[in-house]
Amino acid sequence: MIDPALLLLIRFRWRAMLRKTVRGARSKRGIVMFALGLVVIVLWIAPAVILAMRGEKGDVNQFRALVPLGLLGMCMLSLMTSAGERAIYFSPGEVEFLFPGPFGRREVLAYKLLGTVMNVTIGALFFSVMALRYTTSWFAAYLGVALSLVFVQYVTMAAMIVGETFSQRAYTRGRKVVVYTLGAMVAVAAGRIVALRGEARNENFVTLLRESPWLTYVLMPFEPFARAITAETIFPDLAMWTAICVAINAGLFAVIVMLDAEYRETAIRVSQRMYTRIQRAQRSGMAQTSVSAGGRRVPRLPWLGGAGPIAWRQCTNVVRNGRSILMMMILLGVAVGMPAMR
């Protein structure tokens, strides 16, 4: 299904990333940045670890109810922002050597999917530590979080590939009908959430939201991942829910690979745009979500002893990177709110 050379390339990429990290930490600047990053990580996860070691457990049922909602929010956020473009992002070297190489579209896509599985292992480490208060074992939390992150990545990529297939094959009125129908469904769902929020005066909003029949069906694919994260025993709870999660991810993997979509042109276009943003971020120190501000400009501010130009630059970054900052604030809010949740 996938050429052994691509598997070897994945292994070399991991070795290169590790070698780059070690070499970067040898310089003075690298040592300072590594120390600052380590301090931030420790400050981030230390409260959760301390509370877990002291035996102060949170509300497991509420956490289990929140996980599907969080995964749904991550999927929607990824699809609605430029973060979804990373699902089909290939580095310039991959575009240059893999696309014209002796590999089929599906093999290159499988390479990307397997690389995604490898990449989430590090992110799952931090999120699993944050969830220690609501789980019985770190192993269950790590395994469930890793599978959840893979699921979010696969859903995003599946949506991108399906959208590409849809745009290639459905230039009919039926396409507009489907799009408008989905938009109406989203609008109705949003209205229902607002209505439930107004009704939740004396009740827990999360409980009221989860008990609504329409949302139960929407969150059904996310439920096994919440069960795996909060599994009370290795056998049979964790084993059963892990098998279900693996089956779901494997099904998404098969669907993505089997879709005969010519995604490479889109991938090249997205990869060029992403690479430009990375280059701009390395020069300016700020992640760029767009090359230009889309016509939006911040008026010049007074000098104010040098504070005006600094404030102007920060405001310009906010205007140009609104989606990136919004996503970062949401993730930080979740990270900060989880230890405080009872």
C-alpha positions in Angstrom: 0.0 0.0 0.0 2.9 2.3 0.7 6.4 2.2 -0.7 9.1 1.2 1.9 11.1 4.2 0.8 8.4 6.5 2.2 8.4 4.7 5.5 12.2 5.2 5.6 11.7 8.9 4.8 9.4 9.2 7.8 12.1 7.7 10.1 14.7 10.0 8.6 12.5 13.0 9.2 12.2 12.1 12.9 16.0 11.7 13.2 16.5 15.0 11.5 14.0 16.8 13.8 15.8 15.4 16.8 19.2 16.3 15.5 18.0 19.8 14.7 16.7 20.2 18.2 19.9 19.0 19.8 22.1 21.3 17.6 19.8 24.3 18.3 20.2 23.8 22.0 24.0 24.1 21.8 24.2 27.8 21.0 23.6 30.5 23.6 20.4 31.6 22.0 19.2 28.1 21.7 20.0 27.3 25.3 18.0 30.4 26.5 15.0 29.6 24.3 15.1 25.9 25.4 15.2 27.0 29.0 12.3 29.5 28.6 10.3 26.8 26.8 10.9 24.3 29.5 9.9 26.9 32.2 6.6 27.6 30.3 5.9 23.9 30.0 6.6 23.2 33.6 4.4 26.1 34.7 1.7 24.9 32.4 1.5 21.3 33.5 2.8 21.6 37.1 -0.7 22.5 38.6 -2.3 19.5 37.0 0.5 17.2 38.2 0.5 18.5 41.7 -3.3 18.2 42.0 -3.2 14.7 40.6 -0.5 13.7 43.1 -2.5 15.1 46.0 -5.4 13.0 44.9 -7.7 15.9 44.2 -9.8 14.5 41.4 -12.1 16.5 39.2 -15.6 15.7 38.0 -14.9 12.8 35.7 -18.5 12.7 34.3 -18.4 16.4 33.4 -15.0 16.0 31.8 -16.2 13.0 29.8 -19.1 15.1 28.6 -16.8 17.9 27.6 -14.3 15.9 25.6 -16.6 15.2 22.6 -17.7 18.9 22.6 -14.0 19.9 22.7 -13.1 17.5 19.8 -16.0 18.8 17.8 -14.9 22.4 18.4 -11.3 21.5 17.4 -12.6 20.0 14.1 -14.7 23.0 13.3 -12.0 25.4 14.3 -9.5 23.6 12.1 -11.9 23.6 9.2 -12.9 27.3 9.6 -9.4 28.7 10.0 -6.2 28.4 8.1 -5.1 25.6 10.5 -7.0 23.2 8.3 -4.5 23.9 5.5 -1.8 22.0 7.4 -3.7 18.8 6.8 -2.4 18.8 3.2 0.7 20.8 3.7 3.9 19.4 2.2 7.3 21.0 2.7 9.0 22.4 -0.5 11.4 19.4 -0.4 8.5 16.9 -0.3 6.7 18.7 -3.2 9.9 18.7 -5.3 10.9 15.1 -4.8 7.7 13.2 -3.9 5.2 14.6 -6.3 7.2 13.9 -9.5 8.7 10.7 -8.0 7.7 7.2 -8.7 4.9 7.2 -6.1 1.1 7.2 -6.7 -1.2 9.8 -5.3 -2.5 7.4 -2.7 1.0 6.4 -1.6 2.0 10.1 -1.0 -1.3 10.6 0.9 -0.7 7.5 3.0 2.8 8.9 3.8 1.2 12.1 4.9 -1.3 10.3 7.1 1.4 8.1 8.8 3.5 11.2 9.4 0.6 12.8 11.1 0.3 9.8 13.5 4.0 10.3 14.4 3.6 14.0 14.9 0.8 13.8 17.4 2.7 11.7 19.9 4.5 14.8 21.3 1.3 16.9 21.6 -0.5 14.0 23.2 2.1 13.9 26.0 1.2 17.4 27.2 -2.6 17.1 26.9 -2.6 13.8 28.7 -0.7 15.3 31.6 -3.3 18.1 31.7 -6.0 15.5 32.0 -4.5 13.5 34.9 -7.1 14.8 37.4 -9.9 13.3 35.4 -8.4 9.9 34.6 -7.4 6.8 36.5 -4.2 6.2 34.7 -1.8 8.3 32.6 -1.4 5.5 30.1 -5.2 5.6 29.3 -5.1 9.4 29.0 -2.1 9.4 26.7 -3.5 6.7 24.5 -6.9 8.3 24.3 -5.6 11.8 23.6 -3.2 10.5 20.9 -6.0 8.7 19.1 -8.2 11.8 19.5 -5.6 14.1 17.9 -5.2 11.6 15.1 -9.0 11.6 14.6 -9.1 15.4 14.4 -6.3 15.4 11.8 -7.9 12.7 9.7 -11.3 14.4 9.9 -9.7 17.7 8.7 -7.9 16.0 5.9 -11.0 14.0 4.9 -13.0 17.2 4.7 -10.3 18.8 2.5 -10.1 15.9 0.2 -13.9 15.5 0.0 -14.1 19.2 -0.7 -11.6 18.9 -3.5 -13.4 15.9 -5.0 -16.7 17.7 -4.6 -15.4 20.8 -6.4 -14.1 18.7 -9.3 -17.2 16.5 -9.9 -20.2 18.5 -8.8 -20.6 21.6 -10.9 -24.4 21.4 -10.8 -27.3 22.9 -9.0 -27.3 19.9 -6.6 -24.0 21.2 -5.3 -25.6 24.5 -4.3 -28.5 22.7 -2.8 -26.2 20.6 -0.6 -24.2 23.6 0.5 -27.2 25.7 1.4 -28.7 22.7 3.2 -25.6 22.3 5.3 -25.5 26.0 6.0 -29.1 25.9 7.2 -28.4 22.9 9.5 -25.5 24.8 11.0 -27.6 27.9 11.6 -30.4 25.8 13.2 -27.8 24.1 15.4 -26.3 27.4 16.5 -29.7 28.8 17.3 -30.5 25.7 19.3 -27.3 26.1 21.4 -28.2 29.7 22.1 -31.7 28.8 23.2 -30.3 26.1 25.5 -27.9 28.6 26.9 -30.7 30.8 27.8 -32.7 28.0 29.5 -29.7 26.9 31.6 -30.3 29.1 34.5 -30.5 26.6 37.3 -29.0 23.7 35.5 -25.6 22.7 34.3 -25.3 24.0 30.7 -23.0 21.2 29.7 -25.4 18.5 31.0 -28.3 20.2 29.4 -26.5 20.5 26.1 -25.4 16.8 26.1 -28.9 15.6 26.9 -30.3 17.3 23.8 -31.2 14.5 21.3 -29.9 16.4 18.2 -26.5 16.8 19.7 -26.2 13.2 20.9 -26.1 12.0 17.3 -23.6 14.6 16.2 -21.2 13.8 19.1 -21.6 10.0 18.7 -18.3 9.6 16.7 -16.4 11.5 19.4 -17.8 9.5 22.3 -15.4 6.5 22.1 -12.4 8.8 22.4 -13.8 10.3 25.6 -14.4 6.8 27.0 -10.8 5.8 26.1 -9.3 8.8 27.9 -11.4 8.2 31.1 -11.3 4.4 31.0 -11.3 3.1 34.6 -9.6 -0.3 33.9 -7.2 -1.5 31.3 -9.3 -4.6 30.6 -12.0 -4.5 29.3 -12.7 -0.7 29.3 -9.5 0.7 27.8 -9.0 -2.2 25.4 -12.5 -2.1 24.1 -12.7 1.7 23.6 -9.2 1.8 22.1 -10.1 -0.9 19.6 -13.2 1.2 18.6 -11.1 4.4 18.3 -8.5 2.6 16.2 -11.2 1.2 13.9 -12.7 4.7 13.4 -9.3 6.2 12.6 -8.5 3.2 10.3 -11.8 3.8 8.5 -11.0 7.4 8.0 -7.5 6.4 6.8 -9.1 4.1 4.2 -11.7 6.6 3.1 -9.0 9.3 2.6 -6.7 7.0 0.6 -9.5 5.5 -1.5 -10.8 8.9 -2.6 -9.5 9.4 -6.1 -9.1 13.2 -5.7 -6.4 15.2 -7.6 -5.3 17.0 -4.5 -1.7 17.7 -5.5 -2.4 21.0 -7.2 -4.2 22.2 -4.1 -1.4 20.8 -1.9 1.2 22.7 -3.9 -0.7 25.9 -3.7 -1.3 25.5 0.1 2.3 24.5 0.6 3.7 27.5 -1.1 1.4 29.7 1.0 2.3 28.0 4.2 6.0 28.1 3.4 5.8 31.8 2.8 4.2 32.3 6.2 6.9 30.2 7.9 9.6 32.3 6.3 7.8 35.5 7.3 7.4 34.2 10.8 11.1 33.4 11.1 11.9 37.0 10.1 9.3 38.8 12.1 8.8 36.4 15.1 5.0 36.2 14.5 3.1 33.5 12.8 1.4 34.9 9.7 -2.0 33.7 8.6 -2.0 35.7 5.5 0.5 37.4 3.3 -1.3 40.7 3.3 -3.8 42.4 5.6 -6.5 42.2 3.0 -6.9 45.9 2.6 -7.2 46.5 6.4 -4.8 49.1 7.7 -4.1 50.5 11.2 -3.8 54.3 11.2 -0.6 55.8 12.3 -0.5 56.5 16.1 1.2 59.4 17.8 4.8 59.1 18.8 4.2 59.1 22.6 7.8 58.7 23.5 8.3 55.7 21.2 5.2 53.8 22.6 3.1 54.7 19.6 5.0 52.8 16.9 5.2 49.8 19.1 1.5 49.8 19.7 0.9 50.3 16.0 3.0 47.3 15.1 1.2 45.1 17.7 -2.2 46.3 16.4 -1.1 45.5 12.8 -0.1 42.0 13.9 -3.5 41.5 15.4 -5.3 42.7 12.3 -3.2 40.4 10.0 -3.3 37.4 12.3 -6.7 37.6 13.9 -7.6 33.9 13.2 -4.2 32.7 14.5 -4.5 34.7 17.7 -8.2 33.6 18.2 -7.2 29.9 17.9 -4.2 30.4 20.2 -6.5 32.1 22.8 -9.0 29.3 22.6 -6.4 26.7 23.1 -4.9 28.6 26.0 -8.4 29.1 27.5 -8.9 25.3 27.4 -5.5 24.6 28.9 -6.0 27.1 31.7 -9.7 26.1 32.3 -9.1 22.4 32.6 -7.2 22.5 35.9 -9.7 24.8 37.4 -12.7 22.7 36.4 -14.4 20.9 39.2 
